[in-house]
Amino acid sequence: MEFPELNLAEKQVISTLNWFRSRYALYQGLNPDRPAKKDALEKFGRDWMGKFKVNWDNAFQSLVEKQLLLKNQDQYEFTDLGSYLKEKLDKETPFYQFEYDNFYDVAHNSKAHQKFCKEVYGKDLVQHGLINMDELSILENHLEALKPAKVLDLGCGIGEITAHLAKKFPETHFTGMDISEKGIQLAKEKFANINNLSFFIGNLNQLQTIEDKFDAFISLDTLYYAVNLESTIYEITKKANDSALIFAYFSQWIMDESYKLYLQPDMTGLAQVLKELNLSYRAMDLTDSGIQHWKDKEAALVKMKTEFELENNLPLWDYRFREASRYANWGDYKYARYFYQIPIS
């Protein structure tokens, strides 16, 4: 199927409308059924993309003219063609690409955020996810035993954790991949002098474009961003050298206790995909660590709000707090977390 050519503003509008009723709305305490009006979409985009949101003044009308959006009583919705295209764009130019561009651009210069990371994670590595230094030591122990020559970090962000590992294992070459252009730019600038480290802009949904092969793949809470997890894991296996391993940190949430079966290590979304692909695995239970992480994060942010405000970074505080508060109060019995070790034969 042939699609009309789109500029960046049009792509951002489509991605924003696609995510307008997602968990991102719930993070902000918004009603997912609220009207998708231009002002509401514009605000949603600004809240998540920050300065990486471009001007959308002409994008709405042009998307209507290209028959990708319908306007009905000041609300926008996808046409059939637009619905088809949004799935394609979600793989190529997803909403969270601009979210993380904005996060890394602001966070890497924030003294308050540096202090927050030290308190919650044990060291400031401009972390976004859940992995504190205790959890990271689990991966380090496995890398020490495996001694891989080449490791690919699937979603390295700003590259701080990848660089930390590269310094710890100088005989291993680490490659960091991330969809955030800003994150990769900052990583390349800061760590240009580390010889066993490189970075490139890449997409979990387009791993077939990678030409190199690796001895280990690490996913530090990033596999959630695969549109088709089975396809992503399959592509990883095609990029693996003999006896390679995947090391993945993976959290699972359920909506209520009737789904508690899916918190078991063999029933998570990742485990079910691995079984479909006939891949064996071992799982280490990190649930207590994950539960405590969200509570520690929420408590630290409550305490530090003024520090973020004094450096004019209240939007950054709000961004971190929205997610932390939601998951800290999700319900301990509705959450599980594991470290998976997955051999690729």
Buried (B, 14 or more C-beta within 10 A) or exposed (E): EEEEEBEBBBBBBBBBBBBBBEEBBEBBEBEEEEEBBBEBBBEBBBBBBBEBBBEBEEBBEBBBEBEBBBBEEEBBEBBEBBEEBBEEBBBBBBBBBBBBBBBBBBBBEBEBBBBBBEBBBBEBBBBBBBBBEEBBEBBBEBBEEBEBEBBBBBBBBBBBBBBBBBEEBEEBBBBBBBBBBBBBBBBBEBBEEBEBBBBBBBBBBEBEEBEEEBBBBBBBBBBBBBBEBBBBBBBBBEBBBEEBBBBBBBBBBBEEEEEEEBBEBEBBBBBBBBEEBEBEBEBBEBBEBBBEBBBBBBBBBEEBBEBBEEBEBBBBBBBBBBBBBBBBEBEBEBBBBBBBBBEBE
